[in-house]
Amino acid sequence: MRAAEDDRTEAAGNVTRSGPLPGGDAAYDVVVVGAGVVGTAIARALARHPLRIALVEAADDVGDGTSKANTAILHTGFDAVPGTLEARLVREGHRLLTAYAREAGIPVEPLGALLVARDEGQLAALPRLAEKAGRNGHHGTRTVEAGELAAREPHLGPGALAALDVPGESIVCPWTTVLAYATQAVRSGVDLHLNCRVEEVRPGVPHHRLVTRRGTLRTRLLVNACGLYADAFDALVGREDFAVTPRRGQLLVFDKAARDLVRHILLPVPGPLGKGVLVSPTVYGNVMLGPTAEDLDDRTATGTTAEGIAGLREQGGRVLPALLDEEVTAVYAGLRAATGQEDYRIAAHPALRYVTVGGIRSTGLSASLAIAEHVLGLLADCGLDPGPERPLAPVRMPNLGEAFPRPYRDAGLIAREPGFGAVVCHCERVTRGEIRAALASTIPPGGLDGLRRRTRARGGRCQGTFCGAEVRALFEESRLPAEKDGGDGR
C-alpha cells in the first residue's frame, strides 16, 4: 500500500481543539489514536515519511493521561523480565531517548540508581539482580558495601547493609518529552486533533471510518495508543485480546530544600509484594517519593488517599528519615495500564490494517522511541509502504531543568527580550517571557495545567497562591485573539 500523494510535504500540520474537523471527511494514510508519550512518539516516527498522518486525542492537550503523572525516570531496563519485548524496547529506548534529549533540549540527569538492601534476604538477592541486569545487556552493575554506601548517601536511614549500583538510570522531564515529540510531528506535517474522542470505528476497504465528536475521519491504517483505554478501543474494531486494570500510583513531591538529602535514585530491592517505593530527585529540583500500586476499577480515579500518603511516609521514613522533616509541595496520583501480563501488549492485525499498542505500564516513557520504531515495522506488516525517509523539522524545547540554564539567569536573553527577566512565578522562577512563548507555541496549552507542564508556573511551593491570578490573566489574554477571530485556540 503506497503512501498517498502529499502536497503538504514541507508544511506544518494543523492543530485543532474545537469545531468540525478541517476538510470534512478527511482521508489519512495512518491515524494514531492517543497523544500520550507513546502515541506522540509513533506520530513523530511516521512523520519521517511522505504520509498523511493524524494524531487524535480525547483530551484538550497532549500528554494529559498516564504520561503526565509518573516517576519521571529514564530506565535502562536492567530489571525487566529478560527475553520480553519490554526488556528489548526499554533497553533500545534508553539509548534513543538519551541521544534525542540532547538534540531536543529535554532535561536529563544521569544520576544512577542504588538498590538498597536492608536485611539478609535482600542482601542475598543483589547478585541475582546483577545477573538479571547482565541478561538484559546491562553489565555495569556492582555491589556497593555499607561503608561506601554511607559515603555516597550519607542521609540514608539505619540498617542499610549494601546496595546494587546501577549506572545509567536517569531522571528526565516527562512533560517536555511528550511535547517535543508532538511538536516535531506537527512541524513535520502531522495533523493533531484534540478534544476529539473516537466514539465508533467502522472498518472498511480501503478506508476505516472513525466517528468522533467533531466529525468523521477516514484512514487506511489505524494505531491504538489509548493507554488506559486500549482495550476499550480494541473492542471498537472487534478485538478482545486483553483487559486493562487501572493501577494507581500515588506520589509525594517534597520542596526544593530536600534536594541535598539524596544524590541517586534510591530503589528498594524487589520482594514478593512488588518493587516498593523509590526516593528520587526530579529535574525540577524537588525530591519525589512513591509510587503506590493499587489495582482499581475506576479509570478516572486519580485522587490521593490518606492511607496512601501515610504508607508512603512510613516507607520513605525508613529510607531517608530526614525527608519527613521537609515540606511537601504536592501530592498526586497517576494510573498505569496493567493487563495481567508482565510484558507489553503490542500486536499487528494485518487483516484489519490495525496495530494495538497496549499494556505499556510504567516504562512507556523510557521505551517510547523504540516502541515507535517497532510499530513502524508492524504497520509495514499491515501493508503500509511508507516511502522514502525525509528529515524531521528541527525542534529545541524550552528548558525546565534546574541543572541547565534557565531564562531568568540569562542576561543576554533578557537584554534582547526583557519579558524573560520578569519573574511571575517566584517559587519556580518562571518569567513572563516563558509563559507568553508557551502560549504562542506550535501546540499551545489548552488550560492552566497544560501551561504548568510547559513552564512550571503554579507548580511550586505555593501552588499558585501568589502567581495564580497573573498566570491566569496571561492565559486568558492569549485566548482573546483566537476568540475574536473565531479561531479554535491554536
C-alpha positions as CSV (number, residue, x, y, z in Angstrom):
1,M,0.0,0.0,0.0
2,R,1.7,3.2,-1.2
3,A,1.6,6.4,0.7
4,A,-1.0,8.9,-0.5
5,E,0.2,11.8,-2.6
6,D,1.1,14.6,-0.1
7,D,1.1,18.2,-1.3
8,R,1.9,19.3,2.3
9,T,5.4,17.7,2.5
10,E,7.1,20.9,3.6
11,A,4.1,22.3,5.5
12,A,3.3,22.0,9.2
13,G,0.2,20.1,10.2
14,N,-3.0,21.5,11.7
15,V,-3.6,21.7,15.4
16,T,-7.3,21.9,16.2
17,R,-9.2,21.8,19.5
18,S,-12.8,22.6,18.6
19,G,-15.3,22.8,15.8
20,P,-15.8,20.5,12.8
21,L,-12.6,18.7,11.7
22,P,-11.0,20.6,8.8
23,G,-11.5,19.1,5.4
24,G,-14.7,17.3,6.5
25,D,-14.3,13.6,5.7
26,A,-10.5,13.8,5.6
27,A,-8.5,10.8,4.4
28,Y,-5.2,9.8,6.0
29,D,-2.7,7.1,5.5
30,V,-2.4,6.4,9.2
31,V,-4.4,7.7,12.2
32,V,-2.8,7.3,15.7
33,V,-5.3,7.5,18.5
34,G,-3.9,8.6,21.8
35,A,-1.5,11.5,22.2
36,G,0.5,10.3,25.3
37,V,4.2,9.7,25.2
38,V,3.8,6.5,23.1
39,G,1.2,7.9,20.6
40,T,3.2,11.1,20.0
41,A,6.4,9.1,19.5
42,I,4.7,7.0,16.9
43,A,3.3,10.1,15.1
44,R,6.8,11.6,15.1
45,A,8.3,8.4,13.6
46,L,5.7,8.3,10.9
47,A,6.4,12.0,10.1
48,R,9.8,11.0,8.7
49,H,7.9,9.7,5.6
50,P,5.7,11.3,3.0
51,L,2.5,10.2,4.6
52,R,-0.7,11.9,5.6
53,I,-0.9,11.3,9.4
54,A,-3.3,12.4,12.1
55,L,-2.8,12.2,15.8
56,V,-6.2,12.1,17.6
57,E,-6.7,12.8,21.4
58,A,-9.8,12.8,23.5
59,A,-8.3,15.4,26.0
60,D,-7.6,19.0,25.3
61,D,-3.8,18.6,25.4
62,V,-1.1,16.1,24.6
63,G,0.3,14.0,27.5
64,D,-2.8,14.6,29.6
65,G,-3.2,11.0,30.8
66,T,-0.7,8.5,32.2
67,S,2.2,10.4,30.7
68,K,1.7,13.5,32.9
69,A,1.9,11.6,36.3
70,N,4.8,9.2,36.6
71,T,8.1,8.8,38.4
72,A,10.0,10.7,35.6
73,I,12.8,8.1,35.4
74,L,14.6,7.1,32.2
75,H,15.1,3.4,32.8
76,T,18.0,1.3,31.5
77,G,15.8,-1.8,31.6
78,F,18.2,-3.6,33.9
79,D,15.4,-5.2,35.9
80,A,12.9,-6.1,33.1
81,V,12.0,-9.7,32.6
82,P,14.7,-11.0,30.3
83,G,13.6,-12.0,26.8
84,T,10.5,-10.0,26.8
85,L,9.5,-7.3,24.2
86,E,9.5,-4.8,27.0
87,A,13.1,-5.7,28.0
88,R,14.4,-5.1,24.5
89,L,12.4,-1.9,23.8
90,V,13.3,-0.3,27.1
91,R,17.0,-1.0,26.5
92,E,16.8,0.4,23.0
93,G,14.6,3.3,24.1
94,H,17.0,4.3,26.8
95,R,19.7,4.8,24.2
96,L,17.5,6.6,21.7
97,L,15.9,8.9,24.2
98,T,19.2,9.8,25.8
99,A,20.5,10.9,22.4
100,Y,17.2,12.6,21.4
101,A,17.1,14.6,24.7
102,R,20.5,16.2,23.9
103,E,19.2,17.1,20.5
104,A,15.8,18.5,21.5
105,G,16.8,20.1,24.8
106,I,14.9,17.7,27.1
107,P,16.4,17.8,30.7
108,V,18.0,14.6,31.6
109,E,20.3,13.9,34.6
110,P,22.2,10.6,34.7
111,L,22.3,10.1,38.5
112,G,22.5,6.4,38.6
113,A,20.4,4.2,40.9
114,L,21.1,2.3,44.1
115,L,19.0,-0.7,45.1
116,V,19.4,-0.7,48.9
117,A,19.4,-4.0,50.8
118,R,18.1,-3.7,54.4
119,D,18.0,-7.4,55.5
120,E,19.8,-10.6,54.8
121,G,17.3,-11.8,52.3
122,Q,17.6,-8.6,50.3
123,L,21.4,-8.8,50.5
124,A,21.3,-12.3,49.1
125,A,19.1,-11.0,46.2
126,L,21.7,-8.5,44.9
127,P,23.8,-11.0,43.0
128,R,20.7,-12.4,41.3
129,L,19.6,-8.8,40.3
130,A,23.1,-8.2,38.9
131,E,22.9,-11.4,36.9
132,K,19.4,-10.4,35.6
133,A,20.8,-7.0,34.6
134,G,23.5,-8.7,32.7
135,R,21.0,-10.9,30.8
136,N,19.3,-7.6,29.8
137,G,22.6,-6.3,28.4
138,H,23.4,-4.0,31.4
139,H,26.8,-5.2,32.6
140,G,27.9,-2.2,34.6
141,T,26.2,-3.0,37.9
142,R,28.3,-3.8,41.0
143,T,27.7,-4.3,44.7
144,V,28.4,-1.3,47.0
145,E,29.3,-2.2,50.6
146,A,27.9,-0.5,53.6
147,G,30.8,1.9,54.1
148,E,30.9,3.2,50.5
149,L,27.1,3.4,50.5
150,A,27.1,5.6,53.6
151,A,29.6,7.9,52.0
152,R,27.6,8.2,48.8
153,E,24.3,8.6,50.5
154,P,25.0,10.0,54.0
155,H,21.3,10.6,54.9
156,L,20.2,7.0,54.4
157,G,18.3,5.5,57.3
158,P,19.9,3.0,59.6
159,G,20.1,-0.7,58.6
160,A,21.4,-0.3,55.0
161,L,23.7,-3.3,54.5
162,A,24.7,-2.8,50.9
163,A,23.4,-1.8,47.5
164,L,23.5,-2.7,43.9
165,D,24.9,0.3,41.9
166,V,23.1,0.7,38.6
167,P,24.8,3.4,36.4
168,G,22.8,4.9,33.6
169,E,19.5,5.2,35.4
170,S,18.5,8.9,34.9
171,I,15.8,11.4,35.8
172,V,14.0,13.2,32.9
173,C,11.3,15.7,32.3
174,P,8.3,13.7,31.1
175,W,6.3,16.7,30.2
176,T,8.9,18.1,27.8
177,T,9.4,14.7,26.2
178,V,5.8,14.4,25.1
179,L,5.6,17.9,23.9
180,A,8.9,17.6,21.9
181,Y,7.6,14.5,20.1
182,A,4.2,16.2,19.4
183,T,5.8,19.5,18.3
184,Q,8.2,17.8,16.0
185,A,5.4,15.7,14.5
186,V,3.2,18.7,13.9
187,R,6.0,20.8,12.4
188,S,6.7,17.9,10.1
189,G,3.2,17.7,8.8
190,V,1.1,15.7,11.2
191,D,-2.4,16.9,12.0
192,L,-3.2,17.0,15.7
193,H,-6.9,16.9,16.7
194,L,-7.6,17.5,20.4
195,N,-10.9,17.2,22.2
196,C,-11.6,14.5,19.6
197,R,-12.8,11.4,21.3
198,V,-13.4,8.4,18.9
199,E,-16.8,7.0,19.6
200,E,-17.1,4.5,16.8
201,V,-14.9,2.7,14.3
202,R,-16.4,1.5,11.0
203,P,-13.8,-0.9,9.4
204,G,-13.7,-0.9,5.7
205,V,-11.7,-1.1,2.5
206,P,-9.8,1.0,1.5
207,H,-10.6,3.2,4.5
208,H,-11.7,2.8,8.0
209,R,-14.1,5.5,9.2
210,L,-13.6,7.0,12.7
211,V,-16.6,8.7,14.1
212,T,-15.6,11.4,16.6
213,R,-17.4,14.0,18.5
214,R,-16.1,16.6,15.9
215,G,-16.8,14.7,12.7
216,T,-15.6,11.7,10.7
217,L,-12.0,10.7,9.7
218,R,-11.0,8.2,7.1
219,T,-7.8,6.3,7.3
220,R,-6.1,3.4,5.6
221,L,-4.4,2.2,8.7
222,L,-5.1,2.7,12.4
223,V,-2.9,2.6,15.5
224,N,-4.4,2.3,19.0
225,A,-2.2,4.1,21.6
226,C,-5.0,4.7,24.0
227,G,-3.2,3.7,27.2
228,L,-5.8,3.1,29.9
229,Y,-8.5,2.7,27.2
230,A,-6.6,0.4,24.8
231,D,-8.9,-2.5,25.5
232,A,-12.0,-0.3,25.0
233,F,-10.7,0.9,21.7
234,D,-9.8,-2.7,20.7
235,A,-13.5,-3.5,21.2
236,L,-14.5,-0.8,18.7
237,V,-12.7,-2.8,16.0
238,G,-13.9,-6.2,17.2
239,R,-10.9,-7.3,19.3
240,E,-11.0,-8.6,22.8
241,D,-7.4,-9.7,23.4
242,F,-6.8,-8.3,26.9
243,A,-8.4,-6.2,29.7
244,V,-6.9,-3.2,31.3
245,T,-6.9,-2.8,35.0
246,P,-6.1,0.8,36.2
247,R,-3.2,0.7,38.7
248,R,-3.0,3.8,40.7
249,G,0.4,5.2,41.9
250,Q,0.3,7.9,44.5
251,L,3.4,10.1,44.9
252,L,4.6,12.9,47.2
253,V,6.8,15.8,46.0
254,F,9.0,17.5,48.6
255,D,10.2,21.0,48.5
256,K,13.5,22.0,46.9
257,A,15.1,22.3,50.4
258,A,15.1,18.5,50.4
259,R,17.2,18.1,47.3
260,D,20.5,17.9,49.1
261,L,19.3,14.9,51.1
262,V,19.7,12.5,48.1
263,R,22.2,12.1,45.3
264,H,20.9,9.0,43.4
265,I,17.7,7.3,42.5
266,L,17.1,5.1,45.6
267,L,15.3,1.9,44.8
268,P,14.2,-0.9,47.1
269,V,15.2,-4.5,46.5
270,P,12.0,-6.0,44.9
271,G,10.2,-8.5,47.1
272,P,7.2,-10.9,46.8
273,L,4.8,-7.9,47.0
274,G,6.4,-5.9,44.2
275,K,9.1,-3.3,43.7
276,G,8.1,-1.0,46.5
277,V,8.5,2.8,46.5
278,L,11.5,4.8,45.4
279,V,13.0,8.1,46.6
280,S,14.3,10.2,43.7
281,P,15.4,13.7,42.8
282,T,13.5,15.4,40.0
283,V,14.9,17.6,37.2
284,Y,12.9,20.5,38.7
285,G,15.0,20.4,41.9
286,N,12.5,18.6,44.1
287,V,12.5,15.1,45.7
288,M,9.8,12.5,44.9
289,L,8.6,9.6,47.0
290,G,6.4,6.8,45.6
291,P,4.5,5.3,43.9
292,T,1.9,3.1,45.5
293,A,0.5,0.3,43.4
294,E,-3.3,-0.1,43.8
295,D,-5.4,-2.0,41.3
296,L,-8.8,-0.2,40.8
297,D,-11.9,-0.4,38.7
298,D,-12.3,3.3,38.0
299,R,-10.1,4.6,35.1
300,T,-10.5,8.2,36.3
301,A,-9.6,7.6,40.0
302,T,-6.5,9.9,40.1
303,G,-7.2,11.3,43.6
304,T,-4.9,10.6,46.5
305,T,-5.9,9.0,49.8
306,A,-4.9,9.4,53.4
307,E,-4.0,5.8,53.6
308,G,-1.8,6.0,50.5
309,I,0.1,9.1,51.7
310,A,0.6,7.6,55.2
311,G,2.0,4.4,53.7
312,L,4.4,6.4,51.6
313,R,5.6,8.5,54.5
314,E,6.2,5.3,56.6
315,Q,8.2,3.7,53.8
316,G,10.1,6.9,52.9
317,G,11.0,7.5,56.6
318,R,12.8,4.2,56.7
319,V,14.8,5.0,53.5
320,L,15.6,8.7,54.2
321,P,14.3,9.7,57.7
322,A,15.2,13.4,57.3
323,L,12.9,13.6,54.3
324,L,9.9,13.6,56.5
325,D,11.0,16.9,58.1
326,E,10.8,18.7,54.8
327,E,7.7,20.5,53.3
328,V,5.5,18.6,50.9
329,T,5.0,20.7,47.8
330,A,2.4,18.5,46.1
331,V,0.7,15.1,46.1
332,Y,-0.6,13.5,43.0
333,A,-1.6,10.1,41.5
334,G,-1.3,8.6,38.1
335,L,-2.9,5.5,36.6
336,R,-0.9,2.8,34.8
337,A,-2.4,0.3,32.3
338,A,-1.9,-3.2,33.9
339,T,-3.1,-6.1,31.8
340,G,-2.2,-9.2,33.9
341,Q,0.9,-9.9,31.8
342,E,4.5,-8.8,32.6
343,D,5.0,-7.6,29.0
344,Y,3.7,-5.1,26.5
345,R,0.5,-5.9,24.5
346,I,1.7,-4.8,21.1
347,A,0.3,-6.6,18.1
348,A,-0.4,-6.2,14.4
349,H,-3.7,-7.2,12.9
350,P,-3.0,-7.2,9.2
351,A,-6.5,-8.2,8.1
352,L,-7.8,-5.1,9.9
353,R,-4.8,-2.9,8.9
354,Y,-4.6,-2.1,12.6
355,V,-1.9,-2.1,15.3
356,T,-2.6,-2.2,19.1
357,V,-0.1,-0.7,21.4
358,G,-1.3,-1.6,24.9
359,G,-0.2,-2.7,28.4
360,I,2.8,-0.3,28.4
361,R,2.5,0.4,32.1
362,S,5.4,2.3,33.8
363,T,8.2,2.0,31.2
364,G,6.5,3.8,28.3
365,L,8.5,7.0,28.7
366,S,11.8,5.1,28.6
367,A,10.8,2.8,25.7
368,S,8.8,5.3,23.7
369,L,11.1,5.9,20.8
370,A,11.9,2.2,20.4
371,I,8.2,1.4,20.6
372,A,7.6,3.8,17.7
373,E,10.2,2.1,15.5
374,H,8.7,-1.3,16.4
375,V,5.3,-0.1,15.4
376,L,6.5,1.2,12.1
377,G,7.6,-2.4,11.3
378,L,4.2,-3.7,12.3
379,L,2.5,-1.2,10.1
380,A,4.6,-2.5,7.2
381,D,3.3,-6.0,8.1
382,C,-0.2,-4.5,7.7
383,G,0.5,-3.3,4.2
384,L,1.9,0.2,4.7
385,D,4.6,1.3,2.2
386,P,5.9,4.4,3.9
387,G,8.1,5.7,1.1
388,P,11.5,7.3,1.5
389,E,12.7,8.9,4.7
390,R,13.0,12.7,5.0
391,P,14.4,14.9,7.7
392,L,12.1,15.9,10.5
393,A,11.6,19.6,11.2
394,P,14.1,20.7,13.9
395,V,12.9,21.2,17.5
396,R,14.6,22.7,20.5
397,M,12.4,22.8,23.6
398,P,12.5,25.4,26.4
399,N,14.5,24.1,29.4
400,L,12.6,23.3,32.6
401,G,15.5,21.6,34.4
402,E,17.4,23.1,37.3
403,A,20.7,21.6,36.2
404,F,20.6,23.6,32.9
405,P,20.4,27.4,32.2
406,R,17.1,29.0,32.9
407,P,15.9,32.3,31.3
408,Y,15.7,34.3,34.5
409,R,19.5,33.9,34.7
410,D,20.4,34.6,31.1
411,A,21.5,38.2,30.9
412,G,21.9,38.2,27.1
413,L,18.4,36.8,26.5
414,I,16.9,39.3,29.0
415,A,18.7,42.2,27.2
416,R,17.1,41.1,23.9
417,E,13.7,40.2,25.4
418,P,13.0,41.9,28.7
419,G,10.0,39.7,29.4
420,F,12.4,36.8,30.2
421,G,13.7,38.9,33.2
422,A,10.2,39.5,34.6
423,V,9.6,36.7,37.1
424,V,5.9,35.8,37.5
425,C,6.1,32.5,39.4
426,H,8.6,33.1,42.2
427,C,8.6,29.6,43.6
428,E,9.7,28.1,40.2
429,R,11.4,31.2,38.8
430,V,9.1,31.3,35.7
431,T,9.1,34.5,33.7
432,R,6.5,36.4,31.7
433,G,8.6,35.7,28.6
434,E,8.4,31.9,29.1
435,I,4.7,32.0,29.7
436,R,4.0,34.1,26.6
437,A,6.3,31.9,24.5
438,A,4.4,28.8,25.6
439,L,1.1,30.4,24.8
440,A,2.3,31.2,21.3
441,S,4.0,27.9,20.6
442,T,3.2,25.2,18.0
443,I,1.0,23.4,20.4
444,P,-0.2,26.0,23.0
445,P,-1.7,24.7,26.2
446,G,-5.4,24.0,26.5
447,G,-5.6,25.1,30.1
448,L,-3.6,26.2,33.1
449,D,-2.4,22.7,33.9
450,G,-1.0,22.4,30.4
451,L,0.7,25.7,30.9
452,R,2.3,24.4,34.1
453,R,3.6,21.4,32.2
454,R,5.2,23.7,29.7
455,T,6.7,26.3,32.1
456,R,6.4,25.0,35.7
457,A,4.3,28.1,36.5
458,R,2.0,27.4,39.5
459,G,3.9,24.2,40.3
460,G,6.0,25.3,43.2
461,R,5.7,25.6,46.9
462,C,2.7,28.0,47.0
463,Q,0.9,26.0,44.2
464,G,-0.2,29.2,42.5
465,T,-1.4,31.1,45.6
466,F,0.9,34.1,44.8
467,C,1.2,33.9,41.0
468,G,-2.1,32.3,40.0
469,A,-4.0,35.5,39.2
470,E,-1.3,36.8,36.9
471,V,-0.7,33.5,35.2
472,R,-4.5,33.2,34.5
473,A,-4.6,36.7,33.1
474,L,-1.8,35.9,30.7
475,F,-3.5,32.7,29.7
476,E,-6.9,34.5,29.1
477,E,-5.1,37.3,27.2
478,S,-3.7,34.8,24.8
479,R,-7.1,33.4,24.0
480,L,-8.7,36.7,23.1
481,P,-7.3,37.0,19.6
482,A,-8.5,33.5,18.7
483,E,-11.9,34.1,20.1
484,K,-12.2,37.5,18.3
485,D,-11.2,35.8,15.0
486,G,-13.5,32.8,15.6
487,G,-10.5,30.6,15.8
488,D,-10.0,27.3,17.6
489,G,-7.4,28.4,20.2
490,R,-4.4,27.3,18.2
